[in-house]
Amino acid sequence: MTSQTTAPAAMISAPEVSVPEVSVPEKPSYTAAQLKEFAANEELSQLLYIAQMYLGKTLTATETNSMIFFYDTLKMSADVIEYLLEYCISKEHRSMRYIEKVAIDWAEHGISSLKKAREYSDSKSEDMFAVMNAFGITGRSAAKVERDYIRKWRETYGFNTDIIVEACSRTIKSTHQPSFEYADTILANWKNSNVSSLEDVKKADAAYAAGNNIKPKQTASSKPANNRFNNFQQ
């Protein structure tokens, strides 16, 4: 392993997942009778409760109407709405106005299942763009297995974009071609060596050059990082 960092290729925007655009109805004004009927819907009530847990507050009437809009007008399933909340909050956006904009964007692109929602959100991920650019992959979006690797590096290993790109750059330098498997080996070794920053990478390089390769330590930080949303108990 060498401490030299190969600069990633010039930024090239990877294409998004190809999805058709559809017409989305405007947000309606619900009557008192409709709101009473929605309040009796067990699934919707559960979604409203989940939204309050994610947002950390009691929903306002406007926010409640937005949730009903996702469920009744946009016809989003409960798992898609929950993922919508999870996705927006993971981006540090807790405003219902922002969440509604994302919901409308998904509806306009025909996002009707959790699988499609994950694929579409992954296609817009900064990590995905950075990895594809670092590997010099152009003319297509990341394949499912590639997106799974990127999600693993981000969520299970807990690495930031800088460290992920560094591993991709070293992969290109060593193999002269994009290899998600090779980059995963590098990142797995760094995870086991308690690497959490580029400064730690430099230290690992120095130890390797001195013939004292860092041994994995069994510490709490070396365990796979759980996605904070996965622990949410409905």
N, C-alpha and C positions, 0 to 999 in steps of 0.2 A: 504494500500500500504506500502511496506517495502523498506528500503534503501539497504537491502542486495542484492547483484548481484549474480545470479547463472551463473557460467561459462558455456559457450556453450560446447556441446559435441565435442570430437576430430574431427578435420576437415575430412570430408568424401566427396569426390568429387561426386556430383550428376550427373547422366548421362545426356548427351545432348539430345535434341530432335532428334529422329531417322529420318534421311533423307538420301536418296540414293545419292551416288556419281556418277557424270556424267563427261564425257570428255568435256573439255573446249577448244575451238579453240584459237590459238595464236593471239596476237594483231597484226592486219595487218598494213601495211603502206599505207595510203590513198593517192590517186592521187589528183592532183589539180582539176580535173573534179568532183571527188567524194566529195571533200570538198566544192566545189561550190554548188553541189546538196544538201548536208547536210545543208548548210547555208540557203537554201530556205525552209527548213523544219521548220514550225512554232513551232511545239511541241519541237523539239530539240533546237531551238533558245531560247525558253522560259527556257528550262533546263539549258542552258549555262548561261543565265542571272541569274537564281536562284543560280547556283554554284558560280558566281561572288559575289552575295550578301552574301552567307554563308561564303565564303573564304575571303571576304573583299578586293578583288583585281581583276584586269583584268587577265583573264586566258592566260597563255602562249600557244604557238602552241602545245607543248607536252601535256599540261593539257587539251586542247580542244580535241586533239586526243583521250585521255583517256575517256572523256565524250562520244565521238562518239562510242568508243569501247564498252562502257556499253550499249549504246542504240542500235547500229546496229549489233554488233557481238554477244554480250552476250544476246541480245534480252530482256533486262530489260525494264519494263514499266516505264513511267514517274514518277508515284507515288513511285515505288520501288527505283528509282535513287534518288529522293528527300529525301526519308527516309534514304537511304545510306549516303548521305551527312550529314543529321541531326544526324544520329547515330554516325558517325566518329567524327564530331565536338563536340558532347556531351562528347566524350571520350578525348577531347583536342588534337585531331589529325587533323591537317589541311593540311597535306602533301598529294598531289594527289597520290604519290607512295603508301602511306598507304591505302588510299581510294580504289585504284585499287586492292591491295591485298585482301581487304575485299570483293570487288565486285567479284573477281575471286573465293574466298572461297564460297560465296553465290551461284554463278553459278555452281560450282562443286557439291554443295549439293542440286541442283534443286530448289533453291529459285526463284519462278516465280510470286509470288503475295505479296502484302503488308502484308497480314495476316501471310504468312509463314515467311516473313522477320522479323516481330515483334516477332513471336514465337521463331525463331532461335536466334535472338539477345538476347532475354530474357533468353534463355537457357544458354547463355554465360555470363550473368550478374553476377558481383561479389555479388550484393545484393541477387540474387536468391540463389547462393551457400551458402552465409552466413545464410540466413533464413532457408534453408533446413537443414543445419548442426545444427543450434541452436535448431530446432525442432526435430532433430534426425531422419529425414526422409531419408531413403536410398533406393536404388534399383529402383528409378524412378525419372523422372524430374517433375517439378512443373506443376500441371494442370492449365488450362486456368484461372479458378476463382482464383487460388492461385497467378498466375502471375499478374492478375489484381489488387489484393490486394497489392502486392509488388510495382507495378508501382504507385499505389495510394499513398502509403507511401512515395515513393521517389519523385514523381513529384507533387502531389497535396498538401501533407502535407509538403514536402520539407525537410524531415528528412535524416540524413546521416546514413551510415550502422551501426555505433556504437549504435545509439539510437534505430534503428529497431531491432537489435539483443538483446538489453536490454529488449525491450518489449516482444520479443519471449521467452527469458529466464524466465521472470516473469510469462508469460503464462504457461510455463511448470511447474513452481513451484506451481502455484495456481491450475491448472486443471489436472496436471500430464499427459497431453496429448497435442499433437499439435492442436492448434485452431487458425486459421487465424482470425476468427470473434472476439475472445477474445482479441487477440493482437491488432486488429483494434480499439477496444474500448479503450484500454490503450493509443494507439497513438493519437486517436481523443481527449481524455481528455488532453493529454499533449499539443496537438496543440492548444486547446482552452485556455489552461493555459499559453500560450506563451513560452512553453518549446522549446529550440533550441539547447541544449547541455546536456551532461551528468551531468555537474555541475548544470544546471537548474533542472534536475531530482532529484538530491540530495536535493536541496532547497525545491522542491515540497514535497519530502518525509518528510523533517524536519517539514514543515508547517502542513502536514497531521498528523504527530505524535503528534504535539502540539495542535491538535484539531482545526487548522485554515486552513481548506482546501482552496486551491487557487481558487478564482472565475474567470471564463473566462472574459477576457477583450476584448472589441471590438476595436481592433487597426488594423492598416494596416498590421502588421505582422501576425495577426490571420486569415487573409483571405487566402483562398487557393492560393498557389503559382502557377502562370502560367508558363508552360514550355516556355522558351524563343523562341522556334521555332514555337509555336502555334500562335504567334502574327505576324509572317511573312506574309506580304501581297504580293501576287504574282503580 
